[in-house]
Amino acid sequence: MKIIVDAMGGDNAPQSAVKGTLYARQRLGVDIVLVGRKEDISSCLEGCDTDGISIVDAREVVTMHDDPSTATRKKKDSSMTVALTMLKNGEGDAVVSAGSTGALLTGATLITKRIKGIRRAAMAPVFPSMESGFMLMDCGANADCTPEYLLQFAYMGSFYAKRLMGISNPRVALLNNGAEETKGGQLQQSAYKLLKAAKDEGRLNFVGNIEGSTMFMGGADVVVTDGFSGNIALKTTEGAAKLLFKELKGVLKKNPINKFAAAILYKDIKSIAKKLDPNEVGGTPMLGISRPVIKAHGSSNDEAMFAAIRQAKAFAESGVIDDVMRNIEYMKIGEEA
């Protein structure tokens, strides 16, 4: 197994990518190709065991200031472009990047290409819940969606949840402003009909609509939505979690009695924080791309990059892409544009 890592992507590059790679070699035994400025990567590897680690020199870097729609096309010698091209050419089994989300999605679509028949790739982060967790897709790649997009997201999310989350019959729900079948706008109502038809055919375990207030309580393993709504849900959740922990921290430091209580509860509080820490998850898979691509968080540290590499390995070994290709005929409702 060989994982290609965009070593120059993210706020902590290339240090986080290099350290994450070293952890991956020790814990996973995978071969790693670090793509980026050779001298910068080599300096981070100085004195380390580099067995199974290689460097491919790429002089340019895609930054957050670059136009996502043209970045990989204009910067052909960027670490991101070179990494995706290598994946396309079969020189690795998956790509991990903490670089610009928009540029990575566009590059993966134009260079590595979508699976034939898939209309749009989707980003699908996994959130914790009162049960085992759930996948939200799309979380921002596609602001404007058609009912067919949501149908395809449901299938892809279901395959991913089954293969990588270990859920035998993933429950798929449609994010909506009410549980009733008639809720939502035209997009949600049309998508509901498609998802219900797939359920009636025995192809999806569609459980109906789910509201934002109940997503984290359980009841669904895959929550399907358009990227606009999904991104708002994602950012709202992140903001609420930050507020909660900030307020909790203030309470626990308020007086000596609270500090004593905090010391007693330290392990339990730490376990909750760990469950909600995006660095523990690793990254977000880009489903619908013909080869595995993982988007790591832009502020990923070394442990987060390791987790993203671990996730990329699991994705490459999972067979999810093969599942999508085998079932593409059930995921289309018209001729491909």
N, C-alpha and C positions, 0 to 999 in steps of 0.2 A: 504494500500500500504506500503510495506517494502522495503527500499533500503539498500543494503549492500555496505559499503564504506571501501576500503582498506586504512586504516588510516595511514599506514607507507609508502605509495608510494608518490614520489615527493620530490622536494627540500625543501619544507616548512612543511613537515610532522613532527609530527601529528597535529601541531597547525592549519594549514589551513583546514584540514579535519574536525577537531572538530568545529571550528568556522563556517565553511560552513554548518555543520550539525545543529548547533544551529539556524542559519538563516533559514534553510529548515524546521525545526520544527515550527518556528514562522510564516513563510510565506506560507508554503505548507501543513503543518499538517501531513506529512508523518512520519512513524516510520523509525528509522535508526538503523542499526547494525554497529558499528565501530569495525573493525577487526585489531588487532595489539597488541603491548605490553601493557598490562592492566594498569601498573603503569604509563606509559607515557601518555596514553589517559586520565586516571583518574585525573592526575595533571592538565591537560588542562581544564577539566570539573569542577574543584573545584569551589564551590560557584554558579554553574549554575543550572538552572532547567533541570533535566535530564529525565523528563517525556517523554516516547516514545523513549528514547535512551538507547540502551543496548550495552555491550562490549563483544566481543568474543576474548579471549586471544590467540595470535599467537606469538611465540617467535622469529621467523626468519624474515628477511627482504630481499626481492629481490632488489639488487642494480644495478646501471647502469654498473657495472663491471662484473656482472654475465653473463654467456653465455645465451642469450635469448632462445636458442633452448632446453636448459636443466634446466633452473633455477627453474621452478615450479615443475619439476620432482625430482630434487635433494633437494630442500628446501620445503619439504612437510608441514612443520609447519610455512611457511611464511604467512604473512598477505594476499598476493595476491592469493596463492594456496588455503588457507582456505576459502577466500571470494568466489572464483570461484566454489569450491566444495559445499559450502552452496547453491549457486545459482543452481547448478546441482541438488541438493537434494530437491529443492523446499522450501528452508528456507528463501527465499526473492524473490523479483520480478525483480531486476536488480542489476548490480554491477557497481560501479564507482571506478576508480583507476587512480592516476597520476603517477604511477610507470612506469618501463621500457616498452616501446611500444612493442618491440619484444617479451619480456617475456609474456606480457598480451595477445598478439595475439596467441602465441603458447599455453599458458595455456588455453585460452578460447576454442581453437580448440581441444586440447587433453582432457580437463576436461569437459567443458560444451558441447562440440561437435558442429559441423556444422549442419545446417538443412540438412536432408537427400536429396541428389541430388545436393546440392550446392558444386561445386568443390573447391572453395577457398573463405574465408571470405575477405572482403575488408574494408578499412578505408575510410570514406567519410565525410570530413570536409565541412562546408558550408561557402562560401565566400560572401562578399558584392559585389553588382554590381550596375550598373546604374538603374536596375530594382529592383526586390525584393531579389536578391541574387541567388546563384547557388551552387549546390553540386558537388564536384570533387571526382570521385572515379575511380580508386584507387589512394591513395596519398602516397603509399609506402609499402604496405603489400606484394605485389606480383610483383617483378621486372620482372619476365618472365611470360607472359600470353599467352593463346591461344584465338582464336576468341570466343570460347564458354564462357570463363571467362568474356570477355567484354560484351557479350550478357546478361549474368547473372547479371553483375554489373548494366547494363542498367535497367533491370527489377526491381532489388532491390532499386536502386536509385529513380526510378519512383514511386514505392510504398511509399517510405519514403517521397518524396517531396509532394505527394498527401495527405498523412496522417498527417505529422507533419509541413509542410511548407504551407499547405492550398492551394495548386495549383491544380485546378480541372483536368487539362489535361497536366501534366508536359512535357515540350519539352526536348527531349534527343538529345544530339549532341556527335559526336566522335571527340576527340582532334586529330588534324592532321596538316600537314604542308601546307595545302591549302584547299580551299573549294570544289574543284572539286572532283567528285566521284572516279577518278583514282589516287588521291594523296596518298602518304604514302607507306609504305612497305607492305610485304605480310600480316602481322598481321592486319594492318588497312584496307586493301582492302578486306580481308576475313570477318572481323568484320562488315564492311560496308554492305556487302551483307546480313549477318544475321540480322542486325538491320533493313535494308530496308524490308526484308521479314516479320519481325515482324510488321512493319508499315503497309504493304499491307494486313496483316491479321487483322488489327485493334487492335493490342495488345499493341503497343508502338507508341507514338507520336514522331517518329524519324525525326529530321529536317536536317540531314546531317552532314557534317564536320564543325568544328569550329577551328579557329586558336587561338593560345595563346594570340595574340594581341587584339582579339575581345571578349574574354571570359567575361571580366569585363564590356563590353558595353551592355550586354544583349543578347537576342536571344536564350538562352538555360537555362533551370532550372537544368538539370543534364548533366554534362560533363564527358564522359567515356574515360578512358585511362588505359594503363598498369601502374603498380606501379612505375617503373623506371622514365617514363616521368612525371607522376603525382607528384612524389616527387621533381623532378627538378623544375616543375612549382610552387609547394608550396614554396620551399626554395627561389626561385628567387623572388617570390612575397613578401615574408617576408623581404628579403634583400632590395628590391626596396622601400618598404614602410618605412623601417628604414632610408634609405638614404634621402628620400623625407622629412620626418619629421625633421631629423637632419639639413638639409639644410634650411628648412623653419624656424626652431628655430633660426638658425644663422642670417637669414635675419631680423627676427622680433626683434632681440636684437642688431642690427647693429648700430643704432643711435636713438636719442630721438624721432624723427618723427616716425620711424618704431615702436618703443615701444608704442607710443601713438596709432598708428593704431592697434597694437596687442591688446591693452586694449579694443578698440572698438569692435574688431572681436573675442574677447575671447570666447564667448559662441558658435559661429559658428565653430571656430577651435576645441574647445573641443568636439563638437558633431561629427565632422569628425573623431577625434582621437578615440572616443568611438565606432564609427561604425567599425573601423578597429582593435579594441582591442580584441585579442583572449580571454581575460578574460570575455568578455561580452557574448561570444558564449557558453562557458562552456566546451565542449569537442567534441570528434569525435566518432560517433557510429561505432561499428564493425558489419557491415551488413553481414549476412550469418550465424552467430552464432545462435544456437537454443534458446537462452535466451538473453535479452537485456544486452549489455556490453558497457559502455561509457569510453573512454580513455580521461582523463583530461590532460591538458598541464602539463609538468613536473615542471614548475615554477608557477603553479596555486597558487593564493592567496585565502583568504577565500571567496571572492565574486565569484571567478571563480569556486571554489568547490561547492558553492551553485548553480551556474548556471548549473554545470554538474549534480548535483542531480536533479534539475528541469527538465533537459533534459532527464535523466534516467526515471523519473516518466512519462513524456510525451511519451517516447518510449514504456514503458511497457504497457501503456494504449492505444496505437495507433492501434494495430492490424496489423502492418507491417509484423511481422513474420508469422501470419496466412495468409496474402496475398501471401507471397512467397510460403508457403506450398501448397496453393490451386492452384498455377499456375506453379508448378515445372515441369510439363510435357511439357510446352511450352519453358522452359529454358534449356533443354538438347538436345544435338544433337548426343549423342552416349552413350554407356554404361559407367557407373561410374567406375572410376579406383579404 
